[in-house]
Amino acid sequence: MSVYTPVNRLQLEQFFSTYSLGEVTGFEGIKDGIENTNYFVTTTQGRFVLTLFESLTADDLPPFMELMTHLGSSEIACPAPLPGRQPNPLRILNNKPAALFNRLAGAAVASPSIAHCRQIGLHLARLHCATQDYVFPIRNSRGLNWCRSVFAEIGASLCPADRALIDDELRIQFQNSADLLPRGVIHADLFRDNVLFVDGRLSGLLDFYSACTDTLLLDIAITANDWCCDNGIVNPEKITNLLSAYETLRPLEPQERRHWPLMLRAAALRFWLSRLHHRLHPRPGEITQQKDPLIFRHILEQHRRQTSVISPRPAAWPSCFRPAADTRRRTDSDDLECGTDCTASS
């Protein structure tokens, strides 16, 4: 996604010589995202996406390649790795493992509508159903233990208000285990920039490199926190519609409904910590993207003020997400007591 490893035209031409996809006619780095290096590449025979993996090694990647191949065979709209003249889709480019994919049509939406939220809820349920019996060997490496470890690493750089909030939320999350909730393959990063639409219809799910086996409800919460919040303000109607669409294919179990408010909080905490860590310890790159940690702080605070569980009846869902009486849209000056980014100045 962000370009950490630059690639020149000669390297691309040598890379494409192992495929039968024509001659390279153009390429450009993709600026979105923060994990991998991605390029759009055009040849005389089509349009492709080239990914260079910055963290995952060649030994790490086969399960992800196999998962995307499985999803494609299950009619889930996602990129499938191209094997080229050899069956193994992985190559080495500029000392990094790399793979080539067909470029899916469409573009991400910056401001999702209710209709977009319904579609993403439905397709997330399709993803969970398509992998119901799929054995995926990757466990979530960014669960609560990871959150606690990151907090221990960066806590000294945060202001007292942030430290107190994170410490209290970690305490509550560890006291309320989600281990007995339904589990399966989750995307774990189904943000707006990882979904494509054409003429208002979902055309592709991208970036499965955070996929893992974990609690299905966590996947829904991660998705809802991004798709159903407008500039950091939770939108109850969007959450209602995302959940309603999801449940047309996979109804939630009673224990999932009870745990839903805590899972929304766990998902917000995980991405707040991730973005704080990325801001405090940025990776070098030619094109990089910093994402605002404050958004997830705001989302976490709103969820902490909400104590209701999902009602068993869909018609009652909106009341489950009605803000507390003292909730108001906050100005920038209200956001934090200790500064705009709430990290200690150097």
C-alpha positions in Angstrom: 0.0 0.0 0.0 2.3 2.9 1.0 5.5 2.6 -0.9 8.3 1.6 1.4 10.3 -0.2 -1.3 10.8 1.7 -4.6 10.8 -0.3 -7.8 12.2 0.9 -11.1 11.0 0.1 -14.6 13.9 -2.3 -15.4 13.1 -4.3 -12.2 9.5 -4.5 -13.2 10.3 -5.6 -16.7 12.5 -8.4 -15.4 9.8 -9.4 -12.9 7.1 -9.6 -15.6 9.3 -11.7 -17.8 8.3 -14.6 -15.7 4.7 -14.1 -16.7 2.9 -14.2 -20.1 1.2 -10.9 -19.5 2.7 -8.6 -22.2 5.1 -5.7 -21.9 5.0 -3.2 -19.1 3.6 0.2 -20.4 3.1 2.0 -17.1 3.2 1.8 -13.3 2.5 3.9 -10.2 2.8 3.5 -6.4 -0.4 3.2 -4.4 -0.4 5.7 -1.5 -3.2 4.2 0.6 -2.6 2.0 3.6 0.4 1.4 5.8 1.5 -2.3 5.7 2.8 -3.3 2.3 4.2 -1.7 -0.9 1.7 -1.8 -3.8 2.0 -0.7 -7.4 -0.6 -0.4 -10.1 1.0 -1.9 -13.3 -0.4 -1.7 -16.8 0.9 -4.0 -19.6 -0.1 -4.6 -23.2 -2.5 -7.3 -21.9 -4.1 -5.9 -18.8 -4.0 -4.1 -15.5 -2.5 -5.6 -12.4 -1.5 -5.0 -8.8 2.0 -5.8 -7.7 2.5 -6.3 -3.9 5.9 -6.3 -2.1 5.5 -7.7 1.4 7.3 -5.5 4.0 6.7 -7.6 7.2 5.6 -11.0 6.1 8.3 -13.4 4.8 8.2 -15.9 2.0 7.6 -18.6 4.6 4.7 -16.6 6.1 2.8 -16.0 2.9 1.6 -19.4 1.5 -1.4 -19.6 3.9 -2.6 -16.1 2.7 -2.1 -17.0 -1.0 -4.1 -20.2 -0.4 -6.9 -18.3 1.5 -7.4 -15.9 -1.4 -7.4 -18.7 -3.9 -10.1 -20.4 -1.8 -12.2 -17.3 -1.5 -12.0 -16.7 -5.2 -13.3 -20.3 -5.8 -16.1 -19.5 -3.3 -17.2 -16.5 -5.4 -16.0 -14.0 -2.9 -14.8 -10.9 -4.9 -11.2 -10.6 -3.9 -7.9 -10.6 -5.8 -6.4 -14.1 -6.4 -2.6 -14.5 -6.9 -1.4 -15.1 -10.4 1.0 -18.1 -10.7 2.8 -17.0 -13.9 4.8 -19.7 -15.7 5.5 -21.5 -12.4 2.8 -22.7 -10.0 4.2 -20.8 -7.0 2.7 -17.2 -7.1 5.5 -15.8 -4.9 8.6 -14.2 -6.3 11.5 -12.1 -5.0 11.6 -8.4 -6.1 14.2 -5.9 -4.7 14.9 -8.4 -1.9 11.3 -8.6 -0.8 8.7 -11.4 -1.4 6.3 -10.3 -4.0 3.1 -11.4 -5.8 1.0 -10.3 -8.7 -2.8 -10.0 -8.8 -5.4 -9.0 -11.3 -6.6 -5.4 -10.6 -10.2 -5.4 -9.6 -12.6 -2.7 -11.0 -13.9 0.0 -8.7 -12.9 2.5 -6.1 -13.1 2.9 -2.4 -15.8 5.2 -0.9 -14.7 7.9 1.5 -18.1 8.6 3.1 -20.2 5.4 3.1 -23.9 5.6 2.9 -26.4 3.4 4.6 -26.6 1.3 1.4 -22.8 0.9 1.5 -23.0 -0.3 5.1 -25.7 -2.8 4.3 -23.5 -4.2 1.4 -20.4 -4.5 3.6 -22.4 -6.3 6.3 -23.8 -8.7 3.8 -20.4 -9.4 2.2 -18.7 -9.8 5.5 -21.3 -12.5 6.4 -20.6 -14.2 3.0 -16.9 -14.2 3.9 -17.6 -15.8 7.2 -19.9 -18.4 5.7 -17.5 -19.2 2.9 -14.8 -20.1 5.4 -16.9 -21.8 8.0 -15.1 -25.1 7.5 -11.8 -23.7 6.3 -8.8 -24.4 8.5 -6.6 -21.3 8.5 -3.4 -21.8 10.6 -2.8 -18.1 11.4 -3.9 -16.9 14.9 -4.5 -13.3 15.7 -1.2 -11.7 16.6 -2.9 -8.4 17.6 -5.2 -9.5 20.4 -5.4 -8.2 23.9 -1.9 -9.5 24.8 -0.5 -7.5 21.9 -2.4 -4.4 23.1 -1.0 -4.8 26.5 2.5 -5.2 25.1 2.2 -2.1 22.9 0.9 -0.1 25.7 3.9 -1.1 27.8 6.2 0.1 25.0 4.6 3.4 24.2 2.8 4.3 27.5 5.6 6.6 28.7 5.1 8.8 25.5 1.4 9.3 26.2 -0.3 11.9 28.3 -1.8 10.9 31.7 -5.3 11.0 30.4 -4.5 8.5 27.6 -2.6 6.2 29.9 -5.5 6.1 32.4 -8.1 5.4 29.6 -6.0 2.6 28.0 -5.1 1.1 31.3 -8.8 1.0 32.4 -10.0 -0.4 29.1 -7.4 -3.2 29.1 -8.4 -4.1 32.7 -12.1 -4.4 31.6 -11.3 -6.3 28.5 -9.2 -8.9 30.3 -12.0 -9.3 32.9 -14.5 -10.1 30.1 -13.1 -12.9 27.9 -14.5 -13.5 24.4 -12.9 -16.9 24.1 -16.2 -18.8 24.0 -17.7 -16.8 21.2 -18.0 -18.3 17.7 -14.6 -18.3 15.9 -13.5 -18.6 12.3 -11.5 -16.9 9.6 -11.7 -13.1 9.9 -10.4 -10.4 7.6 -9.4 -8.2 10.7 -8.9 -5.0 8.6 -12.0 -4.5 6.5 -11.7 -0.7 6.4 -13.2 1.5 3.7 -9.9 1.6 1.8 -9.9 -2.2 1.5 -13.3 -2.4 -0.3 -14.1 -1.4 -3.9 -17.5 -0.3 -5.4 -18.6 0.2 -9.0 -21.8 2.2 -9.5 -22.8 1.7 -5.9 -22.3 -2.1 -5.9 -19.5 -3.8 -4.0 -16.9 -5.2 -6.5 -14.0 -6.3 -4.4 -12.5 -7.0 -0.9 -8.8 -6.3 -0.6 -5.8 -6.8 1.6 -6.2 -10.2 3.4 -2.8 -10.0 5.0 -4.2 -9.3 8.5 -6.5 -12.3 8.2 -6.5 -14.8 11.0 -8.6 -17.2 13.0 -10.3 -15.4 15.8 -13.7 -14.3 17.1 -16.2 -13.6 14.3 -17.8 -10.8 16.3 -14.4 -9.0 16.4 -14.4 -8.8 12.6 -17.9 -7.2 12.6 -16.8 -4.7 15.3 -13.7 -3.7 13.4 -15.7 -3.2 10.3 -18.5 -1.3 12.0 -16.1 1.1 13.8 -14.8 2.3 10.4 -17.9 2.1 8.2 -20.5 3.3 10.7 -18.7 6.3 12.1 -18.8 9.8 10.5 -15.6 11.7 11.3 -15.3 9.8 14.5 -18.9 10.1 15.5 -20.8 6.8 15.9 -23.8 6.6 13.5 -26.5 4.4 15.1 -28.5 3.9 11.9 -25.5 2.7 9.9 -24.6 0.2 12.6 -28.2 -1.1 12.6 -28.2 -1.6 8.9 -24.8 -3.3 8.8 -25.8 -5.7 11.5 -29.2 -6.3 9.9 -27.6 -7.2 6.5 -25.0 -9.4 8.2 -27.7 -11.4 10.0 -29.6 -12.2 6.8 -26.9 -14.8 6.3 -25.5 -15.4 9.8 -27.7 -14.6 12.8 -25.7 -13.7 15.9 -25.9 -16.0 18.9 -27.2 -14.7 22.2 -23.7 -14.6 23.8 -22.5 -12.5 20.8 -25.3 -10.0 21.3 -24.4 -9.7 25.0 -20.7 -9.2 24.2 -21.2 -6.7 21.3 -20.6 -3.4 23.3 -17.4 -4.8 24.7 -16.2 -6.0 21.3 -16.8 -2.6 19.8 -14.5 -1.2 22.5 -11.9 -3.9 22.0 -11.7 -3.2 18.3 -11.4 0.6 18.9 -8.7 0.1 21.5 -6.7 -2.2 19.1 -6.6 0.4 16.3 -6.0 3.3 18.6 -2.9 1.6 19.9 -1.8 0.5 16.5 -2.0 4.1 15.1 -0.3 5.5 18.2 2.5 3.0 17.8 2.8 3.8 14.1 2.9 7.6 14.8 5.6 7.2 17.5 7.6 4.7 15.5 7.0 5.4 11.8 8.6 3.2 9.2 10.8 4.8 6.5 9.3 4.9 3.0 9.1 6.9 -0.2 5.4 7.3 0.2 3.9 6.7 3.6 0.5 7.5 5.1 -0.1 8.5 8.8 -3.6 7.7 10.0 -5.1 9.7 12.9 -5.1 7.8 16.2 -7.6 10.3 17.7 -10.4 9.0 15.7 -10.3 5.6 17.5 -9.9 7.4 20.9 -13.1 9.2 20.2 -14.9 6.0 19.1 -13.7 4.2 22.2 -15.0 6.9 24.5 -18.4 6.8 22.8 -18.6 3.0 23.2 -17.6 3.2 26.8 -20.6 5.5 27.5 -22.9 2.9 25.9 -23.9 -0.1 28.1 -26.8 -1.7 26.2 -26.5 -5.0 24.4 -28.1 -5.8 21.0 -31.7 -6.5 21.3 -32.9 -9.9 20.1 -35.3 -8.1 17.9 -33.9 -6.1 15.0 -36.6 -3.5 15.3 -35.2 -2.5 18.6 -31.5 -2.1 17.5 -31.5 1.7 17.1 -32.1 2.2 20.8 -29.1 0.0 21.6 -26.8 2.6 20.0 -28.5 5.8 21.2 -25.9 8.1 22.6 -25.9 8.9 26.3 -27.8 12.0 27.4 -24.6 14.0 27.8 -23.1 13.0 24.4 -22.6 16.0 22.1 -20.6 16.6 19.0 -17.3 17.9 20.3 -15.2 20.6 18.8 -11.5 20.2 18.2 -10.7 22.0 21.4 -12.9 19.5 23.4 -11.2 16.4 21.9 -8.5 16.0 24.5 -7.6 17.6 27.8 -3.9 17.4 27.0 -3.4 18.4 23.4 -4.4 17.5 19.8 -2.4 14.3 19.5 -2.2 13.4 23.2 1.4 12.2 22.9 4.0 13.7 25.1 6.1 16.3 23.4 9.8 15.5 22.9 
